[in-house]
Amino acid sequence: MTATTYRTCPRSGLQFEAQAEKLMIANAVTAVVALLVGGILAIGVALTRWPAVHLLAADTFYMVLTAHGIDMLIFWIIFFEVAVLYFCSSTLLRCRLATPKIAWLAFALMLIGAVVNNVAVFQGGSSVMMTSYVPMMAAPAFYLGLILFAVGALIACFVFFGTLVVARRERTYEGSVPLVTFGAITAAIIAVFTIASGAIILIPTFLMSVGLIQSVDALVYRTIWWAFGHSSQQINVAAHISIWYAVAAIAFGAKPMSERVSRGAFLLYILFLQLASAHHLLADPGLGTAWKVVNTSYFMYFAVLASMIHGLTIPGAIEVAQRQKGLTNGLFEWLRKAPWGNPVFSGMFIALIGFGFLGGISGVMMGTEQLNMIIHNTVYVPGHFHATVVVGTTLSFMALTYFLIPALFRRELINPGLAQWQPYLFGLSMYFFCLVMMGAGTLGVSRRHWDMAFSGAALAYEWPGAAYLMMALVGISGVVAIVGGAIYIYLTVGSLLWGRRLDEGARSPTFTPVPRAAPTAVAQTYGSAGFAAPGTFVMAMVFLVAFVLYYFINWKYLSQVWGLS
Amino acid sequence: MSAILPPSERLWWKHPLDRVEGTWILIALVWCLTMFAMMVGWHVYGRQNLSTETYRTTPEQFTKKTQAMVDKHTVRTETDQKIPVVAPPPGSDVYLIARLWAFWPILELEKDKTYRLHLTAMDYNHGFSLQPANINIQVVPGYEHVVTVTPNKSGVYSIVCNEFCGINHHTMVSRLYVK
């Protein structure tokens, strides 16, 4: 075992092991670089889909769109997630990181893979979109980069699992792992499934691109690719929900309403969340109705149930903590007097509401077998996943960053006044962006489409004026959101470069175990705490009403189209 | 800060939950099962369900069948490329080819009549996006998807390709007439 040191952060009380700390910093910084590249590319996408601007030429647009998707959905998010995994294991369990050298190897593979893939895309011969559906082929380096990245990410997952074993064996904590670590385990288990699926389909496709394999079946590719493509987004869900629990704990000292319920909900994710990749295949030939119904409902919507549970228990835990501090007036004093000026909290809460109302509800619509026919491959789809991955995941990561800059990077945040506003600017402009995108999708506008005016086509279709208006609003709100993202990058990078150095705290050659917490009063029998979070319950009912109404509006809309059987 | 600390009660799984959580879980479960029932029920009572009838095909086989339909039922041609407009009899099998970067031929159907629409892609994945009805179906090469359609409104429809298929993807748009 190599010698290492443990630093106790004087601000947060967290204990960082030296190796883990360096790896977290490296992964998080690389993630922000990927976000920067993806954000610059977003300018091109937003300004081209804004019909009046129509900035880029077709070939450049498709290249930029391919790179934007991969840099954001894969590289930014997974680099950050690796940092989160190390945080949830080594830092929260106060143990050394298992096999730091192998963790650096994982980082190196991921970095090389990301660079190789990006170079392949920017050379221009790999504008195949993130999905790279065969038989449309990219350059071999495109697949090779993704495979290297995936192998690296898989190794990182195993370093995380190994660290859990180290903590258990060296007895750095007693009892069960913290809830946030449990959520991270969920994310890592999903990640292993995801990466294995990616390998199963990308390796033959790579071999096809270099001529060693004749062909890969188009439908088989779609089926297995989505077990990678959609599941990778489920890693995000588990990861950012863990972050929400962490932020509730950090900002409010909130404890979960019930460990059993929250962990049970994560368990439902492990069991059922993966089935959701079927959402992408609902409009495909060749797959049976029963297969579609069972999978797309995540087996009777048990994973939706899990998300609805987290959606209640996280604000519920905050409400209980706030009420214990005496904010008991009315239904919502606890929420009114929350620290809205603290970007760690505001970012997390804007992410939670947007993920539920915009991302969650629209996701269920698209994932309903029949309703999918009025949504498939329209711009409604990116409207949905910007609500989940940008509002949900990215904004949560941003919120966590504002906590990590002093705790992990030991720097004072430059310009805290600007940081206060950043989650609102970014989050609310993304809300609007997603809404107008879904609006345009409801009118049928295609995704991944360079020119909604169909210039050069003999039989062009004229989209309704409202569709043009919506797409213009997509462009405008997209630009505002990009400004919000740029402010985040400025604050993060600026703080690392010019922020005042903070006291790093005492270093010790041995770990200090996690202290045993004193048992607190919890519900001893069903309902003994009364009705602990009435405000949250009211918000949950508002959510349910919105969900039910929008669900049946879509069925009404479907019932008016052609008969299909 | 207990979500980031080990649970303070070792036997956390034995602790009963609060009424807020119990009530919400029950409501959410009922809603989830309702949505599941809706999706299954629409197969029984609804009129918009996507067919799963699929055959393997090749471009040659499919072109042959399409050509036979075109030879028999063409009523006129349109555009400089003289794309045939085909009016097959109600109830018959109609064929639509999706290829880089066009749909072929143009179909002319009758309102409230049912057709067996065969779809395939000759090369890459394509999308069948019928506008303004907004019906969207994936078209996958190698697979012949047979969708039974019953147009319920007459008019001029457009078919937009909404699966990215290369540099001229935006020019891949065609017509469909319903009389």
Interface residues (C-beta under 8 A of the other chain):
Chain A: A58 D59 Y62 L92 M129 Y133 P135 M136 Y173 E174 G175 S176 V177 P178 L179 V180 D217 A218 L219 R222 Y245 A246 A248 A249 I250 G253 A254 K255 P256 M257 S258 E259 R260 V261 R263 L281 L282 A283 D284 P285 G286 L287 G288 T289 V293 T296 S297 M300 Y301 F302 V304 L305 M308 I309 L312 T313 G316 A317 V364 T368 E369 Q370 M373 I374 I375 H376 N377 T378 T442 L443 G444 S446 R447 R448 H449 W450 D451 M452 F454 S455 G456 A457 A458 L459 A460 Y461 W463 P464 V514 R516 A517 A518 P519 T520 V522 A523 Q524 T525 Y526 G527 S528 A529 G530 F531 A532 A533 P534 T536 F537 A540 L544 F547 V548 Y551 W555 L558 S559 Q560 V561 W562 G563 L564 S565
Chain B: M1 S2 A3 I4 L5 P6 P7 S8 E9 R10 W12 W13 H15 P16 L17 D18 R19 V20 E21 G22 T23 W24 I25 I27 A28 L29 W31 C32 L33 M35 F36 M38 M39 V40 W42 H43 G46 R47 Q48 N49 L50 S51 T52 T54 E78 T79 D80 Q81 I106 T114 L119 D123 Y124 N125 G127 S129 L130 Q131 P132 A133 N134 I135 N136 I137 Q138 V140 P141 G142 Y143 E144 H145 V147 T148 V149 T150 P151 N152 S158 V160 C161 N162 E163 F164 C165 G166 I167 N168 H169 H170 T171 M172 V173 S174 R175
